[in-house]
């Protein structure tokens, strides 16, 4: 069920009065055609207010399927129908067009990210071509695009500086192996243990480091190695007189074009046009700037090989580097795909475990072609959505475009000026400084600013791994109350046999139907709360009335809901799925949130996403939501798909 209704009770029998009389809102209900669901509209009598559509459907059947412990078939049975959809005639043209446009963006971005990662330019292109196919076919999100990511580029730089370029394929292979194992064993939830506030801080920190690293290159000022960001900026300021005006003009022009072109039309491949324009200007005016230089021609760029096993002495530090890259690429991919799923729903539901399988196969495939680590990248995936893609075909088309560029246009790519790539990376870095995820974190819990800033400060001052570690430790310290008398992790309890009045067909009642719907929801919450929290009224007459209601299960949630709650949320969803097999599918999934003590965005978003995934369109109701929880739900459930009830006054005073 999809719903956008919030009911607040002011006494035992004033649901309708407080909602419809003496308030600026009315509810009307109408049937959608001849189908079972009803369309409810919460309308404001004020012209300044918005209209929120709601769908109420308690009769939709949800098929229960057994959950296997391990995904030994790599998810192929569910993916094969997805592959067949790629060749549907009605979507073929749109998907091919989307893939070509994404490919136009992927080529210059992959080049720039390779340069920022300290690897040869062709490594970025080869990685994008190989991983795009594997991730597109095997991933857990239909419209996701896999490839090199700016957010991971500095991790790759550190790995190359510490272990050498020859160790990078092995690191990529090991990272992919860990992801594949995590997906097969259904440990996708473990990759979500990194708080979103830390990921947002990591993104901002990487953006600031990319900026400080590319500004000297954009100005054509050689910079000594080993300087921290502040020292780099100081060095640039002291040597600004030695900058190359041509390089600065190309970088500024490229960056400006990348900012301006999407404002003209969101589907314009701004990266390709900006870099292409800079390349034409360089050779038309004979500008004295550094070029990418010679690239392997034709199929020579795609050198298949077995990654070299490093020495045993280097294995401890190599293992630490690999695990860090595994953790951040996995978290980045799952975060990107969750955001992508909200942008556009597809028939194939986002699956975190399948996504790790896809990313694992993509990384392992890239490793056998001497490639670098990859993730599911939100920028290219988001463009794919905006281009109205419908299947996995665009991921394959963009990979084919990148492949063709390497094989047939390597001599043209070699002519691209390096300052143009620096300008593109500067634009990318600026876009990473204000991640949207942090805004949601801060809206739910103000103290999330601490791990956010701690991560950035640690990265800039000590290094990437140290910054992530400092951020995670500060997040744990803030959210894990060791001194509390109650348990510091989320708990849940199953209460069976709760009477639940059923929503009958009220859609043909017009305005009266709106009143009927309001009465029903208010009465429903009264009955459920009376059973759970006010057993003193359980008289013989009450029990006789409620005996005619259908019975359902309420899941009472207590304690904090935060990133530490991931395994508890996963276990609760597993139990809900098991319970739904023996329960009527007409009974909604109900959560009693009375006992929730503390909230953090990562945990609440995971709870909301997993509930929607588990319900698969069935009704979800949250009763006894505090004001803080209602605010958090507004951040995580922006489409208001969960019916939510505030805490009634008589229960709130007894807390």
N, C-alpha and C positions, 0 to 999 in steps of 0.2 A: 504494500500500500504506500502511496505517496501522499503526504499530508503536510499542511502548513498551519496547523491550528494550535494555539496556546490558550488553555483555559485556566483562569485563576479563580479560586473559590474564596468568597468572603462570607463564611458561614455555611451551615449544613445544606441549605436548599436554595442558594442564591446564584447558581451557575448561570441560568438564563438571564436573570435580572441584571447581573453585573456585566454580562457580555452584550446583551441586546438592548436593554433599557438603561438610559442614563449614561451610555457610552457611545462613541462615534462610529460603532461598527454594527453591521447586520450580516447575517449569513443567509445565502440562498444556495439551494442545492438543485442540480439538474442532472438528468440521466444523459450519458454519452451514447447516443444512438440506442441500440437495443442490447448493449452489452451489460454485464453485471456491474462494473465500477460506476461510481457517481462522481460528478465534478462539483466540488463545493467551492464557493467563492466568498472570501472574507473581504467585504467592501467597506470602505470608509465613507461616511456621509459628508466628510469634508473633501472639497475638490483638490486639496493639496496632498491628500494621502494616496498611497499606491494601492493597487489591487493585487492580491496574492492568490493564485489559483491553487486548488488542492484536489487531490484525487483520493477518495475513500473507498477502499476495496477490501472487504474482509472475507470474500468468497472465493478468492483466487486460490486454486490448488497449487501447492508447491511439491514437486516430486522429490522425495528423499533418496539420496544415493549413498551407498556405503563409502566411507572414507578409508582408503588404503594407507597403511603405515608408511610405506615407501613408494616412491614413484619410479618403479623399476622399468617402466616402459617409456620413461622420459616425457610423458605426456602426449605421446604420438596419437593415441586414439582421439583426443580432443582437438589436436592440431590439424589432422588430415581434412576434416570438413572446412577448417579455416583456409587451408591451401586451395581447396576447390573453389572457394569464393573469389579467389584472385582472378579468375578467368570468366567471371560473369560479364556478359556483353553490355549490360546497362551501366556498369561502373568502370569498365575497362579504360575508356578514354580519360575519365577524371583521374583515375589512379595513376595512369602513365604520365599525364601532365603534372600531377603532384610530385611524382618521383623525379622527373626531369628538373623541376624547379628546386626541389630539395638538393639534388645533385649539384646544381649550380652554386648552392650555398656550401655544400660539403667540401668541394674541391679547395677553395681558398681557405676555409676554416681549418681543414685538416693540415694544410701546408703551414698555416700560422701556428697551430697548436704543436706541430712537430718542431718548429723553430723554437717556440717557447719551452718545449720539453728537453731541448738540448740534443735532439736526434736529427739525422739527415731528413731533408724535406720529403723524400720519397717514402720514408717509413710511415709518415702520417697518411699518405695517399693509399699505400698498400694495405695498411691496417683498416682504413675506412672501407675499402672495397671488399676485403675478406670478411670482416666482422659484421658489416651491414647485412650480408646474406644470412649468416648463421643466426645473428640476433633477431632478424626479421622473421625467419622461419620458425625458430624455436622459442622465442620470447613469450612472456606471459601477458603482453599487452599488444593489441592488434596494430595500433598506429604508431608504436614507438620506433625510433630510429637509433641504431647503435653506431658508435664511432668514437674517435678520440675526443676527450672533453677538456676544456680549459681548466675546470676545477681540479683535475687530476694532474695537470701538466707539471706542477711544481713537485709533486710526489715523484714523478718520473725523473725530473731533473736531479733530485736528491739521490735516487737509486742509481742513475748513471754516474753521478760524481763519486758515489761511494763504492760502487761495485764494477763500473765500467760498462760500456755499451754492449759488450759481448754477453753480459749477464742478463740483459733486459729481456730477451726471449724466454729465458728460464723463469724469470720472475712473472712474466705474463702467463706462461703455461701453468705455474704453480697457483697463481691467483685464480685462473680459470678452473683448475682442478678443485680448489676449495669451494668455489661457487657452485660447481656442478654437484659436489658431494652435499653441500648445504641444501640445494634444491631437492635432490633425490631423497634425502632423509627428512624433508619437510622442516628444515631449520631456518626457513626464511624469516621467521619471527625473531631469531637471534640477531639478524642484521639490522633490526629496527631498534636495538637497545641504545644506539647512539642518539642522544636527545636532539630534537630538531633545532633547539637553540644553539647547540654546538655545531651542527651542520651549517646553520646560517652564519655562525661566526667563522667557520672554516671557509665558506664561500666568500665572505667579505674579506677575510685575511688573504686568501688567494688572489682576489681582485686587486687588493692594494699592492701585493708583491708583484703581480703582473705589471701593474702600472709603473712602479718604480724600476722594474727591470727593463721595460720597453722604452721608457722616455729617453734614456741616453741613446739607444739604437735609433729611435725616431729622429733624434737631432744629429745623428752621425758623430757622437762623441764617444770614443773608446773609453771604457771604464775598467779600472782594476778589479780583479776578482776578489771575493771574500768580504765585500763591503755589505753592511746591513742596509736596509731601506733608507734610513735617515742619512747615513754616510753617502749613499748613492746620490740622494737629492742635494746634499751639501756639495759633493764633487761636481755635479752638473752645474750648480749655481756658480761655482768658482771658475768653471771652464766654459761658460756659456758663449764666450767670444769665439771659441774654436768650433762652433757648430757648423754643420753643412747646410746652407740655406735650401738647397735643392731637396735634401733628405727631409728637412722639417716641413717644406711645402707639400711634399708627397704624403707624408704621414698625416698632416693636418687635413689635407684634402680628402684622403681616404676616410678618416674618422668622421669628418663632416658629412660626407656622402652617405655613410652608413647610418648616421643619425637622421638625415633628412629624407632619404629615399623611402623608407617605410611609412613616413607620414603622408607621402603622395599616394601610395597604395600599399597595403599591408602584404600583398603577395609578390611584390617586386623582389627579385634576388639581389638585394642591395650589396652583399659581399662581393658577388661576381662582378657587378657593374663598377663598384668602387675600385677594386683591384685591377680590373680590366682597363678602366680609365687611367689609373696611375701608370700602368704599363705602357699604354699608348703615349701618354705624355712624356714618359721617360725617354722613349726611343724617338719620338717626334722632335723633341727639343734637345736631344743629346745630353741629358742630365748625367752628371758624374756621381752616381750612387752605386752601392753594392747590389748585385743581382743574386738570385737564388743560385745560379750556376748550373753546370752540367748535371743532368739526371740520367740514370740508367734508361736506355731506350727500349721500347717494345716490351716483350715479356721478360726481359732480363731483370726488370725490377721485382718480379714475383719469383723469388728464389726460395723454393721449398727446402726445408732442412730440419733436422732434429736439434732442438736447443741444447747447447753445451752444458753439461753438468759442472757446476763450480767446485772448487776445492773444498774439502771437509773443514778446513780452518775457517772459511768464510761463511759456513752454513748458519751459525747462530745469528750473526748480524743480517744475513740474507733472509733468514726466516722472519725476523722482526720486520724488515722492510716489506716482505711479501704480505705478511698478515695485515700491516697497516694499509697497504694498497687494496687488499681484498676487502677489508672492513669499509673503507671509504668509497670504493667503487660500487660495492653492494648497496650501501646506504644511499648513495647518490642515485643509483638506478631505481631503487624502490621508491624513493621520494619523487623522482621525476615521473615514474609511471603512475603513482597515485594521483599526482597533479594532472597528468594527462587523462586519466580515467574520468576526472571531474569535468574536464573540458568537453569531452564528447563520449557518450555511452555507446558501446558496441555490443553485438550479440555475444561476443566472447568476453567473459568477465575477467578483469585483472586478477592474476594469480601470482602472488609473491614467490612461491616456490618455483613455479614454471619460469618466472622471470630470471631467477638465479640460474636455472638450468640453461636458459637461452644465453645469458651473459657468460656463463661458464664455457659453453660451446664456442661462443664468439671469441673469447679471450684465448682459448686453446687453439682455435683455428688461426688467429692472428699470430700466435707464437710460432707456429710451424712455417710462417712466412716472414720470420724475424721481425714481428710487429711489436707494438706497445700496448699497454692496458687500455681497455675501452669501458664505456658505460652507456647506458641509455641516456641520450642527451635531450634535455627538455627544449632547447632552442630549435633544433631541427625537427623534433617531434611535434612541437607546437605549430611550426610552420606547416607541417604535414596535415594537421587538423584544420588549420585555417584554409587550406587548399581543398577542403571537402573530401579528403581521402576516405575510402570505405573499407579497404582490405589491407593485407600485408604486402601487396604488390609494390607500392611506392618504395618500400625499403629495398627491394631487389632492384628496382629501376635505378634508384640513386646510386646503388653499388655498381651497377653496370655503367652508369655515367662516369663515376670515378675511375673505374677500370679502363674505360675507353680513353679517358683523359691521360692516364699514365702511359698506355700503350701507343696512342696515336699523336698525342700532343705534348710529349715530354720536352721537345725542343722549344715549344712556346711557353711552357711553364717555367723553363729555365730562365726566361727573359723577365720574369716578374721582379720588380725592385723590392729589396728587403724592407725599406722604410714603409712601403705600402702594407706589408704584413704587420709591421710594428703598429701602424695606425689602426689596423683592424683589431689587434690585440688590446690596444688602449681602449677602444670602444667596448670590447668585451669586458675588460677589467672594470671600467666605469659602471657597466650594467650589473656587475656582481657586488657592488658596494652597498646596495640597499635591497637585500633579499626580502621578498614578500613573506617568506616563512616567519621571519623574526617579528613582523608586525602582528601576526596572529599569536605568536608566543607571548609577546608583550601584552596583548589585549587580554589574554587569559590569566597570566601570572607575571606581574611587574618585575619580580626578582629574577626572571629569566634573562634580564640584561646582564647579570653577573657572569654566567657561563659564556654568554655571547661575547662580552668584552674580554673575559679571561682567555678565551680561545684566540681571539685576534691578537691580544698582547703577547701571549705565549708564542704564537707563530712568528710574529715580527721580531721578538726579542731573542728567542732561543731556537726556533725551528718548527717545522710542520708537526712532527710527531710529538714534540714536547707541548706545543700549543693545544693539540687535540687532547692529549692526556690531562693537561691542566683544566681545560674546559669540561671534560667528563667528570673529573674529580670534584670540581666546584658544583656541577649539576647534581651529583650524588649527595654532596654535603647539604645542598639546599632542599632536596626533595626527600631525603631519607632521614626521618626524625628518630635518631637512635635513642633519645631520652624520653620519647612518648610512652605513655602507659599502654596505649593501644598498639596493635601490630602496625608496623611501618609499611606493609605492602597491602595491596588491594585484596579483599576477600569477597567471596560470593556464596550465597546459600540458595538452594532450590526449595521453593515452597509449592507443593502440588495441591491440586484440588481446589484452587481458588475460583469462586463463582465469578463469571464474566457475562454480563448481559450482551446479547448478540445484536448487531446493527441490522435491522430489517430494512426493507426497501422503502426509503423515505424520499426518494429522488423525485417523485411526481407531485410532491406537496407544495411546490413553489416556496413562498415565504414561510408558510407553515412548516415546510420541510426543513428550512433552516433552523426554526425553533426546535423541531423534532430532533435534528442532528445535535444541536447544542444540549438539549435535555438528555439525549442518550449518552453523550460523552461525559457530561457531568455526573449522571447517574452511574455510569460505568465506573468512574473513578471513586465515587462514594462507596459502591459495593466492594471494590477491591481493597480500598483503604480500611473499610470497616472490618473486613476479614483479617487483614494483616496487623492493624494497629489498634483496633477498638473492639476486642472480643467481648466486652461487657454487654454489648447490645445483642449478642447471639442468643436471643430468646427463641422459643419454639416457633413463634409466628415468623420471625426473621428467617429461621432455617427453612421453614416451609416455603417462603417466597423464593429464597435463593436456590432451593432445590430444583427449580425449573430452569435455572440458568445452566449454560454449558460450563464445563470446568476446564481450567487451564493452569499453566505453571507461571509463577512469578519468580524472577531471579533477583534476589535482594543483594545489592552491591554495597559494600562498606569499605571504609578506609580511603587512602589516597588513590587517585587515578593518575599515574605518571608513567614515564618511560620505563621505570622499574617494573611496571605492571604487565609487561608484554606477555610473559608466560602465563600469568593468571587469566588475561583476556583470551589468549589462545585456548587455554583449557576450558574456559567458560563457553566459548564458541563450539568447541568439540562436544561438550555436554548438551548444549542447546540443539545441535544437529541430531544427536542421538535421541533426545527427548521428542523432537518433532516427528520422528518416525512412528511413535506410538500415540501421538496427539493429533487431534483433528486439525487439518490445515486451515480451518476457518477461525481457529483461536489465534489471537495475535501473540507476538513475542513481547513480553512485558518485563520491564526492569523497574524495580523499586529503588530509587536513588537516595532514600532518606538517610542512610548511614554514610554517605560519601563525606569525607573530611577535608580533602585537599585536592586541587586540580592542577594539571600541567598539560600544555597543549599536545605534546607527543602522545601521551596516554589517551586523552580524550579523542583525538583524531583517529587513533588506532581502534578504539572502541566503536566509534561511529562507522568507520569504514568496514570493520569486520561484521558489525550488525547488519549493515546493508547487504553485504556479500552473503551472509548466512541466511537472511530473510528471503533473498531472491524475489523481491516484489511483494512479499507478505507484509501484513500490518506490523509496525513496531511502535510501541508506546512506552514512554518513560514517565513514571509518576513520581511525585514528591521531589521535583527538581528545585534546588536552591537558586537564588538569583545569580550566584557565581556560575553554576552549571548551565543555566539558561544562556548566559553570556558566552560561555565556552562552546555550547552547541551552535550558537549563531556564527562562531568562527569556523567550526568544523563541518557543520551541516548547513551550508549556505543556501541550498535549495530547499531546506526545511522539509526533509523527507520523513522525519520522525515526529510523531505526535507527542507533544511534551506537556506535562501538567505541572504547575507550580505547587509548592507545599501549601496545603490548606491552612488557614489561620489557626484553627483549633489544634492542629498537629504541630504547627510551628511553635506555638507557645509552650508546648509540652516537651520540646527538644531540650 
